[in-house]
Amino acid sequence: MGTMEDIADYRTAIRTSTELTNVISKINILMADKGFPLKDLSATINSIERNQAMMHAMQSNTSGATIAESPVDVLKRQANADILIELDWTVNNNHSITYNMRGLDAYTNKQIAGAQGTGSPSSKSDLPSMLEEAVLLHIDNFTDQLQAYFDDLFENGREVAVDVMLFDNAAGLNLETEFDGKELTEIIDDWMAQNTVNHRYSKSDASENFISFEQVRIPMDRPNGMPMDTESFVRELSKYLKGAPYNITSKVATRGLGRCALILGEK
C-alpha cells in the first residue's frame, strides 16, 4: 500500500554476524551469573526452524489462508519468555562503549528494567569484553529491577488485556441482555472481580457490543498447578458463560501472549 516496513531477519543476523553471537553469549553469561539464566536467541531460532514446515502446512479449511505472525510474535511464542532483553551499543572513538539495555514484559511490552551508560576507555579490543566492562557498572541495578518485577508477578499476578465482543449475527444477544435481573456486562464484571488477583483489573471502554479490560492481573498458575496464560484465563470465562443459566456459545481468539478476545454468539 505504498508504505515501507522494516522486518527483522533474526535468522540471517545470527548466521552472519559473529559479533552479534559473541555479544549474546556474553550477556547470557553475565545474566546467568546474577541468577537470571536466559533463553538463547540462536537456540530459539533453531526451534522455530524445526516447526516451520508444520506452521506453513497449517491453513484455513475455508479459504486456504495461512497464519499471520510477525517475526517478534514468532519469537515470543516459541521462547515462551516472560521478559525480552533488548541491547544496542555504539563503539566510541575513544575505544569506549555506550550501551542501552532494556527488559521488556513480553505480555504487555512495558519496560520493566533498564540500564544505560558509557564505559571507560578500554585497553581491550574485542567487543564482548568492552561491552562486559560497560554493562558490569550497572548490571546490579538492572537485575534488582528484574527481581522486583518477578516479586510483583507472584504477589499481584501477571498483567494482561481481555476483550469481550459479539459476532454480528448474535441475534437477541448483547452485553445489556439480562439474566435473572443482571445485565451480561455486570455478570462478566463480577466474574473478573472474583477471578483476578486481588480483584485487580480496569475497564477501559465498554458499550452494549464490547468491553475492553486492561491491567488484568491473572494468577501465575491454574488450580491444577499448570501455568496460567491469557488464553487459559479467557477460556475459563468462556466455560462459565457456556453454563446455565447463560448458555452462551463463544470463541476464544488469542492476540499474542498478553491479549485475548472472547467473541460471544458462536464458535
C-alpha positions in Angstrom: 0.0 0.0 0.0 3.0 2.3 -0.6 4.3 2.1 3.0 7.8 0.8 3.7 8.2 -1.6 6.5 11.4 -3.0 8.1 11.2 -6.7 9.0 13.8 -8.0 11.4 15.7 -11.0 9.9 17.0 -12.7 13.1 18.0 -15.9 11.3 20.4 -14.1 8.9 21.7 -11.9 11.7 22.6 -14.8 13.9 24.2 -16.8 11.0 26.3 -14.0 9.5 27.3 -11.8 12.5 30.0 -13.3 14.7 30.0 -10.0 16.7 26.3 -10.5 17.5 26.5 -14.1 18.6 29.5 -13.2 20.8 27.7 -10.4 22.4 24.6 -12.5 23.1 26.8 -15.2 24.6 28.5 -12.6 26.9 25.1 -11.2 28.1 23.9 -14.8 28.7 26.9 -15.4 30.9 26.6 -12.1 32.8 22.8 -12.7 33.5 23.3 -16.3 34.5 26.0 -15.3 37.0 23.3 -13.0 38.5 20.8 -15.8 38.8 18.8 -15.0 35.6 19.5 -17.7 33.0 18.3 -16.6 29.6 16.8 -18.4 26.7 19.3 -18.0 23.8 18.1 -16.3 20.6 20.1 -18.7 18.4 18.6 -21.8 20.1 15.1 -20.3 19.8 15.6 -19.7 16.1 16.7 -23.3 15.6 13.5 -24.4 17.4 11.4 -22.1 15.1 13.0 -23.7 12.0 12.1 -27.2 13.2 8.5 -26.1 13.5 8.4 -24.0 10.3 7.1 -26.8 8.0 4.2 -27.6 10.3 3.2 -23.9 10.6 3.4 -23.5 6.8 1.1 -26.5 6.3 -1.5 -25.1 8.7 -4.2 -23.2 6.9 -7.8 -22.3 6.8 -10.2 -25.0 5.6 -12.4 -22.3 4.0 -10.1 -20.1 2.1 -6.7 -21.7 2.4 -5.3 -18.7 4.3 -2.1 -19.2 6.3 -1.2 -18.0 9.8 -0.1 -14.4 10.0 2.7 -13.6 12.5 5.4 -11.0 12.8 9.0 -12.2 13.5 8.7 -10.9 17.0 5.4 -12.8 17.5 7.1 -16.0 16.4 10.0 -15.4 18.8 7.7 -14.7 21.7 5.6 -17.7 21.1 8.5 -20.1 20.7 10.6 -18.8 23.5 7.6 -18.5 25.9 9.6 -16.0 27.9 8.3 -13.5 30.5 10.9 -11.0 29.6 12.6 -9.9 26.4 16.0 -8.3 26.8 17.0 -5.7 24.1 20.5 -4.4 23.8 22.1 -1.9 21.5 25.5 -0.3 21.6 27.9 2.1 20.0 31.7 1.9 19.9 33.0 5.4 20.5 36.2 7.0 19.1 37.9 6.8 22.4 37.5 3.0 22.5 34.7 3.0 25.0 31.2 1.5 24.7 27.9 3.4 25.1 25.0 0.9 25.5 21.3 0.7 26.3 19.8 -2.5 27.7 16.0 -2.9 28.3 14.0 -5.6 29.9 10.5 -5.7 28.3 7.5 -7.6 29.7 6.7 -10.0 26.8 3.0 -9.8 27.6 2.5 -6.0 27.8 5.6 -4.7 26.0 6.1 -2.4 29.0 9.7 -1.7 30.1 10.3 -3.3 33.5 14.1 -2.9 33.7 16.7 -0.7 32.1 20.4 0.1 32.2 22.4 2.5 30.1 25.8 4.2 30.3 29.2 4.6 28.8 32.1 2.5 29.9 35.6 3.8 30.5 38.1 3.7 27.6 39.2 0.1 27.4 42.5 -1.5 26.5 40.7 -4.5 25.2 39.9 -4.7 21.5 37.1 -7.3 21.3 33.6 -6.0 21.5 32.2 -8.6 24.0 34.9 -7.7 26.6 34.4 -4.0 26.1 30.7 -4.4 26.5 31.1 -6.5 29.6 33.2 -3.8 31.3 30.5 -1.2 30.5 27.5 -3.4 31.5 29.0 -4.5 34.8 28.8 -0.9 36.0 25.0 -1.1 36.1 24.0 -4.7 35.9 23.2 -5.0 39.7 20.6 -2.3 39.4 19.2 -4.0 36.2 18.8 -7.3 37.9 17.3 -5.7 41.0 14.6 -4.3 38.8 14.0 -7.7 37.2 13.7 -9.3 40.7 11.2 -6.6 41.7 9.2 -7.4 38.6 9.1 -11.1 39.4 8.2 -10.4 43.0 5.3 -8.3 41.8 4.2 -11.1 39.4 3.8 -13.6 42.2 2.2 -11.1 44.6 -0.2 -9.4 42.2 -0.4 -11.7 39.2 0.6 -11.3 35.5 -0.8 -8.3 33.7 -2.8 -9.0 30.5 -5.6 -7.5 28.5 -9.0 -9.1 27.7 -11.6 -8.0 25.1 -15.2 -9.2 25.1 -17.0 -8.8 21.8 -20.0 -10.0 19.8 -20.4 -11.7 16.4 -22.7 -9.5 14.3 -25.1 -12.4 13.9 -25.6 -13.0 17.6 -29.3 -12.3 17.3 -31.0 -11.3 20.5 -27.8 -11.2 22.5 -25.7 -8.2 23.6 -23.9 -7.1 26.7 -27.1 -5.5 28.0 -29.1 -8.7 27.8 -30.4 -9.6 31.3 -30.1 -12.9 33.2 -32.1 -13.0 36.5 -32.2 -9.2 36.6 -28.5 -8.6 35.9 -27.0 -7.4 32.6 -24.4 -9.6 30.9 -21.8 -6.9 31.3 -22.4 -6.9 35.1 -22.1 -10.7 35.1 -18.8 -10.6 33.3 -17.6 -7.8 35.6 -18.4 -9.9 38.6 -16.5 -12.9 37.2 -13.5 -10.7 36.5 -13.5 -9.4 40.1 -13.7 -12.9 41.5 -11.0 -14.5 39.3 -8.3 -11.8 39.1 -5.6 -11.5 41.7 -6.6 -9.1 44.5 -9.6 -8.1 42.2 -7.1 -6.0 40.1 -8.3 -5.0 36.6 -9.7 -2.0 34.9 -12.4 -1.5 32.3 -11.0 0.9 29.8 -14.0 1.1 27.5 -17.4 -0.6 27.0 -20.7 -0.5 25.2 -23.6 -2.9 24.5 -21.3 -4.6 22.0 -17.9 -4.8 23.6 -15.8 -4.5 26.7 -12.1 -3.8 26.9 -10.4 -4.9 30.1 -6.8 -3.7 30.7 -4.3 -4.2 33.5 -6.0 -7.5 34.2 -3.9 -9.4 36.8 -4.3 -13.1 36.3 -2.8 -15.8 38.6 0.6 -17.3 37.7 -0.8 -20.8 38.0 -4.1 -22.6 37.3 -5.8 -24.5 40.2 -4.2 -27.7 38.8 -0.7 -26.2 39.2 -0.2 -25.7 35.4 1.0 -22.2 34.3 -1.8 -19.7 33.6 -1.6 -17.7 30.4 -4.1 -15.2 28.9 -5.8 -17.8 26.7 -6.3 -20.2 29.6 -7.8 -17.4 31.7 -10.2 -16.4 29.0 -11.2 -20.0 28.4 -12.3 -20.2 32.0 -14.6 -17.2 31.4 -15.9 -18.9 28.2 -16.7 -22.1 30.2 -18.5 -20.1 32.8 -20.8 -18.3 30.3 -21.4 -21.6 28.5 -23.1 -23.0 31.6 -26.6 -22.4 32.9 -28.4 -20.1 33.0 -26.4 -18.2 30.3 -25.8 -21.0 27.7 -23.7 -18.6 25.6 -21.5 -20.1 22.9 -18.3 -18.2 22.4 -15.0 -18.2 20.5 -11.6 -17.6 22.1 -9.2 -15.6 19.9 -5.6 -15.1 21.1 -3.8 -12.0 20.1 -0.2 -12.6 21.1 0.9 -13.6 24.6 -0.8 -10.7 26.5 -4.1 -10.2 24.8 -7.1 -12.4 24.2 -10.6 -11.8 22.9 -13.8 -13.7 23.8 -16.3 -13.3 21.0 -19.8 -14.2 22.0 -22.6 -15.7 19.9 -21.0 -18.7 18.2 -17.7 -20.6 17.7 
